Amino acid sequence: MRKVAGSGMALAVLVSTALTFAQSQADTTAQEPTFRAPFVLKLRIDNERYYEQHFDRIPYVEGNDVYLFTGENFGINVTTTGNQISRMIYQRDPAKGDVEFNFTQEKSASGPMMMLVTRNRLKRRLFFDALMTVPEKKELYKMSVLPVEPRLSNYESWPHPIVQLVLRNFRFTESGSNSAPQPSIKPF
């Protein structure tokens, strides 16, 4: 009898472990990033010159990083745990995102400029950090960006071309960081 009871308990533990593993696999699948198809980025440098660069698989969102290239308009949906953003996922339809990004290259009287419009549909002020790369440079440049007030939009502009804009460390307070791990930036 003891053997049967022990076998039943072992079976229960095995089933519980299998269910936990299956749930863990489902969570991993749900968190896999959505990748862009390979593309060639073309930026206007001035009235006569252009910069081109080929990109392979680059995610839209991975971990707590959002990767933006000119001409893109998409959103993210966030999950909060307490007072922190614990998870972010890519939202193809910008109108359905908790936060929407629209990154464009515009013409101005002084030449081409970059514009980022961020719409915050959350009920809290949103802070984040920004990094960029520029044509023909390998360095990452850190930029300061203004927080986006709840239910409002923010406009940031730069008077030069930007190859890639990376937004990271999304949070609800000015200083501090989220508990979510910070992946390294994808190679350019």
Secondary structure, DSSP 8 states (H G I E B T S, - for coil): -HHHHHHHHHHHHHHHHHHHHHHHHHHHHHH---B---EEEEEE-SSS-EEEEEE---BSEETTEEEE-TTEEEEEEEEEETTEEEEEEEESSGGGSSEEEEEEEEEETTEEEEEEEEEE-SSS-BEEEEEEE-TT----EEE----B-TT-EEEEEESS--SEEEEEEEESSSS---SS--------
